[in-house]
Amino acid sequence: MNVDDLAGRKTQLRKSLNAWRSQFAVHLADHDAERLALQERFARELIALSKKLQAKRIASYMPFGGEPDVSLFNKYCLDARLELLLPVSNPDNTLHWVEFDGVTTKTSIFGFAEPHGPAVSLAPVDLIVVPALAIDHSGNRLGKGKGFYDRALAEIEAPLVAVVYEHELLDSLPAQPHDHPVNFAVTQSQTLRLLGS
């Protein structure tokens, strides 16, 4: 499959997955109990993995829209006095990280909340939790298409876990050389160590 075909397949996948997530976000907005139960299930998987890896310095994300909600996991990190780093988007399609105090946010360049504070180095970090639209069993991650995470994580060797809904764990995904593979996939019901890790 040539580069244009790969890019086209990724675009179609993103369109389909984003459409489902948009509808699901609307659904969850009207179903508080289901939304909280999902948060708890994602948190349970992530907490177990972070304990298994004895992670003390963790990079995570603030969920937006239909992304899997890791808010309770982030709260766990703060309550357990772990160092929690969250990403901030820059206009040049790069990311920097801020140590999150649990409170201080600002509006991002995309219009949603991000942490606010001085930039800190991502390395050394013990575990990196990233959003994804889909993951396959070889560790290929489908992101939103702007390459923010691929660039930011190119030189980082910490275990990388992508969080997706169960049906977004796929047999295979189109992958390109610049795509940064992940070591683990977490869904609302399981944690998988992936073949590429």
Salt bridges, closest charged atoms under 4 A:
ASP32 OD1 - ARG35 NH2 2.90
GLU34 OE1 - HIS27 NE2 2.68
GLU67 OE2 - LYS144 NZ 3.07
ASP79 OD2 - LYS75 NZ 2.66
GLU83 OE2 - ARG57 NE 3.10
GLU168 OE1 - ARG21 NH2 2.78
ASP179 OD2 - LYS10 NZ 2.73
ASP179 OD1 - HIS178 NE2 3.37
